[in-house]
């Protein structure tokens, strides 16, 4: 009886781990921030909560749903100036998640995007070369999959999810921080 119970317990634990066969964490948040902001004298962590109106503006601008109104930005500072912004976005692909760190320049352009964790099979993960197609883009640029950005054969869901996350994050940045040449947003809406 004890042997059967032990076999059942081992079987149950093996099933729990079966879903994580493909789980892969590439970088921790701390290491990723060090890599993208090597010259920063300070990295400030700022929690931002979108109002309902701001969330609606993000949805309209990015053409994606806003699942969360809470965003945490990591703001790199040097010589008293803000030199870059990072935000970590975790989103669902098929049934599991991907975590991407987006790094944004003060002018609102995407400087860098790094996959920190990918829990689907890595065959479905967008390549660095494909991700680089988004660099230099702002929330005002077209990033629709299959039109402005090529699709990834065999990884359409991952590509679409990455495109949506990029548009959403850049739109949140624009609404919450604005950009120097952005006269279309009132300071009340930022």
C-alpha positions in Angstrom: 0.0 0.0 0.0 2.9 2.4 0.8 4.6 1.6 -2.5 1.3 2.4 -4.4 0.9 5.7 -2.5 4.5 6.6 -3.3 4.1 5.9 -7.0 0.9 8.0 -7.1 2.6 10.9 -5.4 5.6 10.7 -7.8 3.2 10.5 -10.8 1.2 13.6 -9.6 4.4 15.7 -9.1 5.7 14.6 -12.6 2.4 15.8 -14.1 2.7 19.2 -12.4 6.1 19.7 -14.0 5.0 18.5 -17.4 3.6 21.9 -18.4 6.9 23.6 -17.8 8.9 21.5 -20.2 9.4 24.4 -22.5 9.7 27.1 -19.8 12.7 29.2 -20.2 13.9 32.3 -18.3 16.6 34.1 -20.2 17.3 37.1 -17.9 16.2 38.4 -14.6 14.8 41.9 -14.3 17.8 43.1 -12.4 20.4 41.8 -14.9 18.4 43.0 -17.9 18.2 46.6 -16.4 22.0 46.5 -15.8 22.5 45.5 -19.4 20.3 48.1 -21.0 21.2 51.0 -18.7 25.0 50.5 -18.1 25.7 54.2 -17.7 22.8 55.0 -15.5 23.6 56.7 -12.2 20.2 55.8 -10.8 17.3 53.7 -11.9 14.0 54.9 -10.4 11.1 52.5 -10.1 7.8 54.3 -10.8 4.3 52.7 -10.6 1.8 54.4 -12.9 -1.9 53.8 -12.8 -3.9 54.7 -15.9 -7.2 56.4 -15.4 -10.2 55.0 -17.3 -9.8 57.8 -19.8 -6.1 57.2 -20.3 -6.7 53.4 -20.7 -9.3 54.2 -23.4 -6.8 56.5 -25.2 -4.1 53.7 -25.1 -6.7 51.2 -26.4 -7.6 53.6 -29.3 -4.0 54.6 -30.1 -2.6 51.0 -29.9 -5.7 49.3 -31.3 -5.4 46.7 -28.6 -7.2 45.9 -25.3 -5.7 47.2 -22.1 -5.7 44.3 -19.7 -4.1 46.1 -16.8 -4.1 49.8 -15.9 -1.1 49.4 -13.6 2.4 49.8 -15.2 5.8 49.9 -13.6 8.4 51.9 -15.4 12.1 51.8 -14.6 13.6 55.2 -15.4 17.3 55.5 -16.0 18.9 58.8 -14.9 22.3 60.4 -15.5 23.4 63.9 -14.6 19.9 64.6 -13.3 18.3 63.8 -16.7 16.0 60.9 -17.6 17.9 58.9 -20.3 15.6 55.9 -20.9 12.6 54.1 -19.7 12.0 50.4 -19.3 8.8 48.6 -18.8 8.3 44.8 -18.4 5.2 43.4 -20.0 4.0 39.8 -19.4 1.3 38.7 -21.9 -0.4 35.4 -22.7 0.4 33.7 -26.0 -1.5 30.5 -26.6 -2.0 29.3 -23.0 1.3 30.3 -21.5 3.1 33.6 -21.1 6.0 35.6 -22.5 7.7 38.4 -20.6 9.4 41.2 -22.6 11.3 44.2 -21.4 10.8 47.2 -23.7 13.3 50.1 -23.5 12.1 53.5 -24.7 14.1 56.6 -25.5 12.9 59.9 -24.1 11.7 60.9 -27.5 9.3 57.9 -27.5 11.2 55.6 -29.8 11.7 52.0 -29.0 15.4 51.5 -28.2 15.5 47.8 -27.3 13.2 44.9 -26.7 14.4 41.8 -24.9 12.6 38.6 -24.2 13.2 37.8 -20.5 11.1 34.6 -20.3 9.2 32.5 -22.8 7.0 29.6 -21.6 5.8 28.3 -24.9 8.0 26.0 -27.0 11.0 28.1 -28.1 10.2 27.2 -31.8 7.5 29.8 -31.5 9.7 32.5 -30.1 10.4 35.5 -32.4 14.0 35.9 -33.3 16.1 38.9 -32.4 16.3 39.9 -36.0 12.5 40.0 -36.3 12.2 41.9 -33.0 14.7 44.5 -34.3 12.1 45.5 -36.9 10.4 47.4 -34.1 13.4 49.4 -33.0 13.0 53.1 -33.7 9.2 52.8 -33.8 6.9 55.1 -31.8 3.3 54.7 -30.8 2.4 56.7 -34.0 4.1 54.2 -36.4 2.2 51.3 -38.0 3.2 48.0 -36.5 0.3 45.8 -37.7 1.4 42.2 -38.3 1.3 41.2 -42.0 1.2 44.8 -43.2 3.9 47.0 -41.7 5.7 44.1 -40.0 6.1 40.7 -41.7 4.5 37.7 -40.1 6.6 34.8 -38.7 5.6 31.5 -40.4 4.8 28.9 -37.7 4.7 31.6 -34.9 1.8 33.8 -35.9 0.4 33.9 -32.4 3.7 34.9 -30.8 4.3 37.5 -33.5 0.9 39.0 -33.1 1.2 39.1 -29.3 4.6 40.8 -29.5 3.2 43.4 -31.9 0.2 44.1 -29.7 2.4 44.4 -26.6 4.8 46.8 -28.4 2.0 49.0 -29.5 0.4 49.0 -26.1 3.6 49.8 -24.2 4.6 52.6 -26.5 1.1 54.1 -26.3 1.2 53.9 -22.4 4.6 55.7 -22.5 3.2 58.4 -24.8 0.1 59.0 -22.7 1.9 58.9 -19.3 5.2 60.7 -20.2 4.4 62.4 -23.5 7.3 63.3 -25.7 8.9 66.8 -26.3 7.2 67.4 -29.7 3.9 66.0 -28.5 1.5 69.0 -28.4 -1.5 66.8 -28.9 -1.7 65.7 -25.3 -2.7 68.0 -22.5 -0.6 67.7 -19.3 -3.9 66.8 -17.5 -4.1 63.6 -19.6 -0.5 62.6 -19.0 
